[in-house]
Amino acid sequence: MGPRERYARVLRAPHVRALLLAEIPMRLPIGINGLAIVLFLREHTGSYAAAGAVAAGFGIALGLSSPLLGRIIDHRGLRQTVVPLALAHAVAMGALVACGLADAPVALLVALAAAAGAFIPPLGSISRAMWPRLLRDEDPGLLSTALAMEGVLIELIFVAGPLLTALLSALLDPAAALILSPALLLVGLALFLMQPPVRTWVISEDAGSHGALGALRSPGIQTLVLCTLPMGFCFGAMEVTLPAFSEDHGARGLAGVLVAVWSLGSAAGGLLYGAWHWSGPPARRYARLAALLPIGYLPLALAPSMGVMYVLALLAGLCIAPTLTAGNQIAGDVAPSGAETEAYTWPVTSLVVGLAIGNWSAGAIVEAADWQAAFLVSAGGAALSAVLAAARWRTLQPGPRYEAVL
């Protein structure tokens, strides 16, 4: 089966195209929020450290709340959970913008950002948990293609989101992007909930049978959490350091474009990954892809100009989507029955917490040293992820054991 046919077969499966179209506005905010918060707070506080702290508050709260929300969805159902969460998120985002424009204390802005992050429904985990059902009448090997296609969609969102944020920031104010973000979430969520696979979401008989640890009883989920945290740190540091690099080179308005080019590289890597027929175990594949990640980040510290940085950022992004896609497939393979949505949230939680720590750390490093030091620290996070993946890859293979090993 050729690459084009693999993608075509996924898109021909019932309800897939309608769900993907609904996901575009629903998930576009993830490409907006990080950069928009940084630019908004940089504009209105004059400090990258304050901007990084608020972005970190948003990300850490989002990450910590996701497994709990995923467990609630597994236990109580989808529609009953996500609507009130999305509405609460919209209210908190509005309050963050209002207080930011009113020069409120940074501590209050961090608290409001944390509230906004905590109420975002775990949309990516919901979508990934649905793919096995959507493809149950197709070739099982198409799951990796479907997950890669979703990963490419996310990366394209990370291209469109920063570009839209940059445009709104230039024409109006970064606050406009933060107002648009929850509005898009609500519109997309309404379209998503109308789709038949969502309306027929079934609660598993095994839901709630895995004790306090839930999906973390799986050693494979534990390993994904450990590996993804420093990976997220790397990506979070990049979100702050690329704008700092742009400002240092007199191109502050092109920060969103530079972040978009980085994400475009990831999308290209994801397309190649999904087009390939993989025969080896996902665990080995994940470890090898993680080993390639840090190689792309060290040269960034030596970039002499914006032109060179565009090329280096594109190359640095190539392995992001393939590595995360392999990790998502593993999460589904090792998830305890009845805890699938929660299982998919744990790597996301680890990634988001890592992103938040990277946001905060890079902001502090840029102000205390320079963007070059921040890029080097970012590469160190990717290297640590590679070491952990190499050391624990055997736990990423499917098996009956779900006892805790940490």
C-alpha positions as CSV (number, residue, x, y, z in Angstrom):
1,M,0.0,0.0,0.0
2,G,1.5,3.3,-1.1
3,P,1.7,6.4,1.1
4,R,-1.1,8.2,-0.7
5,E,-3.4,5.2,-0.3
6,R,-2.7,4.9,3.4
7,Y,-3.9,8.4,4.0
8,A,-6.8,8.0,1.6
9,R,-8.1,4.9,3.4
10,V,-8.0,6.7,6.8
11,L,-9.9,9.6,5.4
12,R,-12.5,7.3,3.7
13,A,-13.4,5.7,7.1
14,P,-16.9,6.7,8.3
15,H,-17.1,10.1,10.1
16,V,-13.3,10.7,10.0
17,R,-13.4,13.8,7.7
18,A,-16.2,15.4,9.6
19,L,-14.5,14.9,12.9
20,L,-11.2,16.3,11.6
21,L,-12.9,19.4,10.2
22,A,-14.6,20.0,13.6
23,E,-11.2,19.6,15.3
24,I,-9.6,22.4,13.4
25,P,-11.3,25.3,15.3
26,M,-11.5,23.3,18.5
27,R,-7.8,22.7,18.7
28,L,-6.5,25.9,17.0
29,P,-6.2,27.5,20.5
30,I,-3.3,25.3,21.3
31,G,-1.4,27.0,18.6
32,I,-2.4,30.4,19.8
33,N,-2.2,30.4,23.6
34,G,1.5,29.9,24.3
35,L,2.9,32.6,22.0
36,A,-0.1,34.9,22.6
37,I,0.4,34.8,26.4
38,V,4.1,35.5,26.0
39,L,3.6,38.4,23.5
40,F,0.6,39.8,25.5
41,L,2.5,39.9,28.8
42,R,5.7,41.1,27.2
43,E,3.8,44.0,25.6
44,H,2.0,45.0,28.8
45,T,4.6,44.2,31.5
46,G,7.8,44.7,29.5
47,S,9.3,41.6,31.0
48,Y,10.1,38.2,29.5
49,A,10.4,36.7,33.0
50,A,6.8,37.8,33.8
51,A,5.6,36.5,30.5
52,G,7.3,33.2,31.0
53,A,5.8,32.9,34.5
54,V,2.3,33.5,33.4
55,A,2.7,31.1,30.5
56,A,4.1,28.5,32.9
57,G,1.1,28.9,35.2
58,F,-1.2,28.3,32.3
59,G,0.7,25.2,31.1
60,I,1.3,23.6,34.5
61,A,-2.4,23.9,35.4
62,L,-3.4,22.5,32.0
63,G,-1.0,19.6,32.4
64,L,-1.9,18.7,36.0
65,S,-5.6,18.8,35.4
66,S,-5.7,16.7,32.2
67,P,-5.4,13.2,33.8
68,L,-8.1,14.0,36.3
69,L,-10.4,15.3,33.5
70,G,-9.5,12.2,31.4
71,R,-10.5,9.9,34.3
72,I,-13.8,11.8,34.8
73,I,-14.5,11.4,31.1
74,D,-13.8,7.6,31.3
75,H,-16.1,7.3,34.3
76,R,-18.9,9.7,33.5
77,G,-19.0,10.2,29.8
78,L,-17.8,12.8,27.3
79,R,-20.6,15.3,26.6
80,Q,-21.5,15.8,30.3
81,T,-17.9,16.8,31.1
82,V,-16.5,18.9,28.3
83,V,-19.1,21.6,27.9
84,P,-19.0,23.1,31.4
85,L,-15.2,22.9,31.3
86,A,-15.0,24.8,28.0
87,L,-17.3,27.6,29.3
88,A,-15.2,27.9,32.5
89,H,-12.1,28.2,30.4
90,A,-13.6,31.0,28.3
91,V,-14.5,33.0,31.5
92,A,-11.0,32.6,32.9
93,M,-9.3,33.7,29.7
94,G,-11.5,36.8,29.5
95,A,-10.5,37.7,33.1
96,L,-6.8,37.2,32.2
97,V,-7.1,39.6,29.3
98,A,-9.0,42.2,31.3
99,C,-6.6,42.1,34.3
100,G,-3.5,42.2,32.0
101,L,-4.8,45.3,30.3
102,A,-5.4,46.8,33.7
103,D,-1.8,46.3,34.8
104,A,-2.8,43.8,37.5
105,P,-0.1,42.2,39.6
106,V,1.8,39.3,38.0
107,A,0.7,36.9,40.8
108,L,-2.9,37.6,39.9
109,L,-2.2,37.0,36.2
110,V,-0.5,33.7,37.0
111,A,-3.5,32.6,39.0
112,L,-6.0,33.5,36.3
113,A,-3.8,31.8,33.6
114,A,-3.7,28.7,35.8
115,A,-7.5,28.7,36.1
116,A,-7.8,29.0,32.3
117,G,-5.4,26.2,31.8
118,A,-7.0,23.9,34.3
119,F,-10.4,24.0,32.6
120,I,-9.3,23.1,29.0
121,P,-10.9,19.8,28.1
122,P,-8.2,17.1,27.1
123,L,-9.3,17.3,23.5
124,G,-6.3,15.5,22.0
125,S,-6.7,12.5,24.3
126,I,-10.4,12.3,23.5
127,S,-9.6,12.2,19.8
128,R,-6.8,9.6,20.1
129,A,-9.1,7.4,22.2
130,M,-11.6,7.4,19.4
131,W,-9.3,6.3,16.5
132,P,-9.4,2.5,17.3
133,R,-13.2,2.7,17.1
134,L,-13.1,4.7,13.9
135,L,-10.7,2.3,12.2
136,R,-12.0,-1.0,13.6
137,D,-13.2,-2.2,10.1
138,E,-9.9,-1.1,8.5
139,D,-6.3,-2.5,8.4
140,P,-5.0,-2.3,12.0
141,G,-1.7,-1.0,10.6
142,L,-3.5,2.2,9.6
143,L,-3.6,3.4,13.2
144,S,-0.1,4.7,13.0
145,T,-1.0,6.6,9.9
146,A,-4.1,8.1,11.6
147,L,-2.2,9.2,14.6
148,A,0.5,10.7,12.3
149,M,-2.2,12.5,10.4
150,E,-3.6,13.9,13.6
151,G,0.0,14.9,14.6
152,V,0.4,16.7,11.3
153,L,-2.9,18.5,11.9
154,I,-1.6,19.7,15.3
155,E,1.6,20.9,13.8
156,L,-0.2,22.8,11.0
157,I,-2.2,24.3,13.8
158,F,1.1,25.3,15.4
159,V,1.9,26.9,12.1
160,A,-1.4,28.7,11.7
161,G,-1.8,29.7,15.4
162,P,1.5,31.6,15.7
163,L,0.9,33.3,12.3
164,L,-2.6,34.3,13.3
165,T,-1.3,35.5,16.7
166,A,1.5,37.5,14.9
167,L,-1.1,39.1,12.5
168,L,-3.5,40.1,15.3
169,S,-0.6,41.4,17.4
170,A,0.6,43.6,14.5
171,L,-2.8,44.8,13.5
172,L,-4.4,45.1,16.9
173,D,-2.9,43.8,20.1
174,P,-1.9,40.3,21.4
175,A,-5.0,40.5,23.6
176,A,-7.1,40.0,20.4
177,A,-5.6,36.5,20.0
178,L,-6.4,35.6,23.6
179,I,-10.0,36.6,23.1
180,L,-10.3,34.7,19.8
181,S,-8.9,31.5,21.3
182,P,-11.7,30.5,23.6
183,A,-14.3,31.5,21.0
184,L,-12.8,29.1,18.5
185,L,-12.7,26.4,21.2
186,L,-16.5,26.7,21.8
187,V,-17.4,26.8,18.1
188,G,-15.2,23.7,17.4
189,L,-16.5,21.8,20.4
190,A,-20.1,22.4,19.4
191,L,-19.4,20.9,15.9
192,F,-17.4,18.0,17.4
193,L,-20.2,17.0,19.8
194,M,-22.7,16.8,17.0
195,Q,-20.8,13.9,15.3
196,P,-22.2,10.3,15.7
197,P,-19.1,8.7,17.1
198,V,-19.1,11.4,19.9
199,R,-22.8,11.1,20.6
200,T,-22.4,7.3,20.9
201,W,-19.4,7.4,23.3
202,V,-19.7,4.4,25.6
203,I,-18.4,4.1,29.2
204,S,-16.3,0.9,29.6
205,E,-17.3,-1.7,32.2
206,D,-13.6,-1.6,33.4
207,A,-13.7,2.2,34.1
208,G,-12.7,2.9,37.7
209,S,-11.2,-0.5,38.3
210,H,-7.6,0.5,38.4
211,G,-7.3,2.1,41.8
212,A,-5.8,5.4,42.7
213,L,-3.1,5.3,40.1
214,G,-5.5,4.6,37.3
215,A,-3.7,4.5,34.0
216,L,-0.3,5.1,35.7
217,R,-0.4,1.5,36.8
218,S,1.0,0.7,33.4
219,P,4.9,0.8,33.4
220,G,4.7,1.9,29.8
221,I,2.7,5.0,30.7
222,Q,5.2,5.8,33.5
223,T,8.1,5.6,31.0
224,L,6.3,7.9,28.6
225,V,5.7,10.4,31.4
226,L,9.4,10.3,32.3
227,C,10.6,10.7,28.7
228,T,8.2,13.4,27.7
229,L,8.9,15.8,30.5
230,P,12.4,16.9,29.4
231,M,11.2,16.8,25.8
232,G,8.5,19.3,26.7
233,F,11.1,21.4,28.5
234,C,13.0,21.6,25.2
235,F,9.9,22.7,23.3
236,G,8.8,25.2,25.9
237,A,12.2,26.8,26.0
238,M,12.1,27.1,22.2
239,E,8.7,29.0,22.4
240,V,10.4,31.8,24.5
241,T,13.9,31.7,23.0
242,L,12.8,32.0,19.3
243,P,11.0,35.3,20.0
244,A,14.0,36.5,22.1
245,F,16.3,35.7,19.1
246,S,14.0,37.6,16.8
247,E,14.0,40.6,19.0
248,D,17.7,40.6,19.4
249,H,18.0,40.6,15.6
250,G,15.7,43.5,15.1
251,A,12.8,41.4,13.9
252,R,10.4,41.2,16.8
253,G,7.3,41.2,14.6
254,L,8.6,38.0,12.9
255,A,8.6,35.9,16.1
256,G,5.4,34.2,15.2
257,V,6.7,33.4,11.7
258,L,9.8,31.8,13.2
259,V,7.8,29.6,15.6
260,A,5.5,28.6,12.6
261,V,8.5,27.5,10.5
262,W,9.7,25.3,13.4
263,S,6.2,23.7,13.6
264,L,6.2,23.3,9.8
265,G,9.3,21.2,10.0
266,S,7.5,19.0,12.5
267,A,4.5,18.7,10.2
268,A,6.7,17.6,7.3
269,G,8.3,14.9,9.6
270,G,4.9,13.7,10.6
271,L,3.7,13.4,7.0
272,L,6.8,11.2,6.2
273,Y,6.2,9.1,9.3
274,G,2.6,8.4,8.6
275,A,3.3,7.5,4.9
276,W,5.7,4.8,5.9
277,H,4.7,1.2,6.6
278,W,6.5,0.4,9.9
279,S,7.2,-3.2,10.7
280,G,9.3,-3.0,13.9
281,P,8.0,-2.5,17.4
282,P,6.9,1.0,18.3
283,A,9.0,0.9,21.4
284,R,12.3,0.7,19.5
285,R,11.1,3.3,17.0
286,Y,10.3,5.7,19.8
287,A,13.8,5.3,21.4
288,R,15.5,5.9,18.0
289,L,13.5,8.9,17.2
290,A,14.1,10.4,20.7
291,A,17.8,9.9,20.1
292,L,17.6,12.1,16.9
293,L,15.8,15.0,18.6
294,P,18.7,16.8,20.4
295,I,20.9,16.8,17.2
296,G,18.6,19.4,15.7
297,Y,18.8,21.9,18.6
298,L,22.5,22.4,19.3
299,P,23.1,24.4,16.0
300,L,20.5,26.9,16.9
301,A,22.8,28.6,19.4
302,L,25.2,29.4,16.5
303,A,22.6,31.0,14.2
304,P,24.1,34.3,12.9
305,S,20.9,35.7,11.3
306,M,17.2,35.3,10.8
307,G,17.7,33.7,7.4
308,V,19.9,31.0,8.8
309,M,17.6,30.5,11.8
310,Y,14.6,29.8,9.5
311,V,16.5,26.9,8.0
312,L,17.8,25.6,11.4
313,A,14.3,25.9,13.0
314,L,12.8,23.9,10.1
315,L,15.3,21.1,10.6
316,A,15.0,21.1,14.3
317,G,11.3,20.4,14.0
318,L,11.5,17.4,11.8
319,C,11.6,14.7,14.5
320,I,9.0,16.3,16.8
321,A,5.7,14.9,15.3
322,P,7.2,11.4,14.5
323,T,8.4,11.0,18.1
324,L,5.2,12.2,19.7
325,T,3.1,10.0,17.3
326,A,5.1,6.9,18.2
327,G,4.5,7.7,21.8
328,N,0.8,8.1,21.3
329,Q,0.6,4.7,19.6
330,I,2.4,3.2,22.6
331,A,0.1,4.9,25.0
332,G,-2.9,3.2,23.4
333,D,-1.1,-0.2,23.3
334,V,-0.2,-0.2,27.0
335,A,-3.3,1.6,28.4
336,P,-5.3,-0.4,31.0
337,S,-8.8,-1.3,29.7
338,G,-11.3,1.4,30.6
339,A,-8.7,4.0,31.2
340,E,-7.8,4.9,27.6
341,T,-8.7,8.6,27.7
342,E,-6.7,9.0,31.0
343,A,-3.8,7.0,29.5
344,Y,-3.5,9.4,26.6
345,T,-3.5,12.4,28.9
346,W,-0.5,11.4,30.9
347,P,2.1,12.0,28.2
348,V,0.3,15.2,27.3
349,T,0.4,16.3,31.0
350,S,4.2,15.6,31.1
351,L,4.7,17.4,27.8
352,V,2.7,20.5,29.0
353,V,4.4,20.6,32.4
354,G,7.7,20.4,30.6
355,L,6.6,23.1,28.2
356,A,5.7,25.4,31.1
357,I,8.9,24.8,33.0
358,G,10.8,25.4,29.7
359,N,8.8,28.7,29.2
360,W,9.7,29.9,32.7
361,S,13.3,28.8,32.6
362,A,14.1,30.2,29.1
363,G,12.5,33.5,30.1
364,A,14.8,33.7,33.1
365,I,17.9,32.5,31.2
366,V,17.3,35.1,28.4
367,E,17.2,37.9,30.9
368,A,20.1,36.6,33.0
369,A,22.4,35.5,30.1
370,D,21.3,35.5,26.5
371,W,19.3,33.5,23.9
372,Q,22.3,31.3,23.1
373,A,22.4,29.9,26.6
374,A,18.7,29.3,26.4
375,F,19.1,27.3,23.2
376,L,21.8,25.1,24.8
377,V,19.7,24.4,27.8
378,S,16.8,23.5,25.4
379,A,19.0,20.9,23.6
380,G,20.0,19.5,27.0
381,G,16.3,18.7,27.7
382,A,16.0,16.8,24.5
383,A,19.2,14.9,25.2
384,L,17.9,13.8,28.7
385,S,14.7,12.5,27.0
386,A,16.8,10.4,24.6
387,V,18.8,8.8,27.5
388,L,15.6,7.9,29.4
389,A,14.0,6.4,26.3
390,A,17.1,4.3,25.6
391,A,17.2,3.1,29.2
392,R,13.5,2.1,29.5
393,W,12.3,1.2,26.0
394,R,11.4,-2.4,27.1
395,T,8.7,-1.1,29.4
396,L,7.0,0.4,26.3
397,Q,6.0,-2.9,24.9
398,P,2.4,-4.2,25.4
399,G,2.0,-6.6,28.3
400,P,-0.4,-7.7,31.1
401,R,1.5,-6.0,33.9
402,Y,0.0,-2.8,35.3
403,E,1.7,-2.7,38.7
404,A,3.6,0.5,39.5
405,V,7.4,0.3,39.0
406,L,8.4,3.8,40.2
